[in-house]
Amino acid sequence: MARTNFDFVISLKRPDYRAVDWISKILLLLFMASFFYYVINSGFGNGQYWLAAIPLLIAGLWLYGYVRSAKPDFVVYYRLELMIAALGWFFIPLFDYSQLLGYAYAFMAIAERYIKFPDEIGFTKEKVVRNTFPSKTYQWFEIENVVIRDNLFTLDLRNNKLIQKPLDEAVSPELEKEFNEYCRNQLHFVDIGRQT
């Protein structure tokens, strides 16, 4: 969350991205199989041996992500590999409309960035901002209650919408108390404003 100085930023637990990762892997395997099919059938047409760098880059980045995924807090992104594969579709004239696949792969690379956005909520004295795509801003008068209890974050809106998720990391009881007091004060000022 950038450009605003937040008094508190709460990071919520990330969902499981296994389905998105599998789609990315299948797309990359499809590209690699198509690339090798192209090379076997036509060789490196016109001596374009530099095309061999495309699957090597993809394989190297994929291996790097696999090694780094051993750390539980590391999120593997396939967007760079997908973007390289998108460029590869433009260089490999496998069939008449193979460039359309390049656009589809580029779209998937961009979409993955927004799908794997960190779920963060920033708090200022004026507003609450949720880091989603597009970002959502709530004014304090829209909020009924905000609390962290037992590492579970709850944001209860006045329109009966409830956001409740576990925190990404456990917080100390002191920080939990400080945050809850901060939110209670903001909601108290809103209630005073409504009464006057």
N, C-alpha and C positions, 0 to 999 in steps of 0.2 A: 504494500500500500504506500503510494508515493505522494509527494507534494503537499501533504497535510500533516501537521504535527498533532498526532493523536495522544491523548492522555493515557489511554490503554489500547493495546491491540491483542485480541484474543485469537489464537489459532485453534481451529476446530479439527477434529480427527479427519484425516483424509479417507475417502472411500476406497474400496478395493478397485483397482484399475485393471484387473486381470482380463476382462472382456475386451477392453480397448487395446491392451497390449497384444492379445491374440490376433485381433484384426490387423494390427500393424505388422505383426510377424508374418501372417498369411500373405498380406500384400507384398511384403519384401521377398518372401519365398517365390511368389508368383513372378515378380520382376526378375529374380535371379534365374529361374527356370526359363523364362522367355529370353533372357540375355544369352544364356548358354545354347539355347535352341538356335538363336540367330547366328551365333558364332560358328556352331557346328555346320549349319546349312550354307552360310555365305563366307565363312572365314572373317577376317577383319578386312572388309571391303575397302579397297583403295589404300591399304596399308595403315589403317587407322588403329594402330596397336594401343594408342593411348586410351581407347575405350575400355581396356582391361582394368584401368584404374577405378572405374565405377563400381564393379562388384567387390574389388579389394577394399575400397573405402567403406562400403556398406558393411562388409564382413568385419572389418577392423573396428568400426564404431559399435557394431552389435556385440562383439566380444568385449569391448571396453565396458559397455553398459551391463553385460552379464556379470563381469567380475565385480563391478561396483555395486551391483544389486545384493551382494552378500551382506552389506550394511543395511540393517532394517529401516533406517530413516532415509535411505537414498531412493529417490523416485527416478525410474528409468524412463527417458524420453526417446522416442523413435522419430521425432520430427526431422532431424538432420538426415537420417538414413532415408526417410520417405522423400525428402526434398531432392536428395542425390538421385534416387530412383526416378523421380519426376523428370529430372534433367535427362536421365538415361533414356526414358521413353521418347524424348525429342530427338535423340541421336540415333536411335535404333529404328529404322524404317521396317518394322516387322510386318505391318499391314497398313492399309490406307489411313485408318483413323487412330493409329497408335498414339498420336499426339494428344488425343482426348484423354487417354489414360494418364498422360503426363499432367494434365490439368487436374484430373481427379486425385492423383497422388499429392500434388501440391496443396489441394484443398484439404486433404486428410492431414497433411503435415501442419497446416495452420490450425485446423480444428483441434488437433491433439493438444496444442498449447492452451487453448481455452477450456478443454475438457479437464485438463489436469491443473487448473488454476488452484493455488492454495486457498482454502476456505478460511478467510480471516475477517474479523469484525473489528473495526476501529471506533473508538469512542472519543468525542470531544464534548465540550459543554453545550455546543449548539446542535449536534447531530450524531447519528450512529450510521456508519457506512459499512456495508457488507461487500467484500471483494469477490464479486461474481462477474460474469459477463452477460449483460452489462451490469455495472455496479448498482447496488440498491442503497438508497439513502433514506433513512427514517429520521424524522424529527422527534424530539423527546415527547411531544404531546401525542404522538401516535403510539407510544409504548405504555403498556399497562405495568409491566414489571420486567426486570432483568436481574438475574442472580446466577452465581456459580455456587453449587453445593455438591460436595463429594466428586469434584472434577467433572461435573456435568453442567454444561452451559444451557441456560434457558432464557429465551427472549420471547415474552408474551406481548403480542400487539393488541391494540384496542379493537381491531377488526376481527378478532378471534383467531388470528393466525398465530401458530406457535412454532418457534424454531428451537429445537432441543437436540443437542449433540454432545458427545464426550469431547473433552479437550484433547488436543494433540499431545500435550505433556502435562503431567501433574503439577499443580501449583501449591505453594506452601499455604498453610492456614492463614498466615498473616497477610499474604497477598490476596487471598480469597476474601478476607474480611475487608481489606482496603478497597478492593474493587466493588464489593457489594455496598459498602458505605458510600462510595462515589456515585454509584447508580441511584441509590436511595435519595441522595441529595439532589441529583438532577431531576428525578421524578417529583420530589417535594417542591422544588421551585416551579415546576409545571402546575402542580395542584394549587399552589398559592396564586399563580397567575390566573387560573380558572375561577378562583373564589372572588378575586377583586373585580 
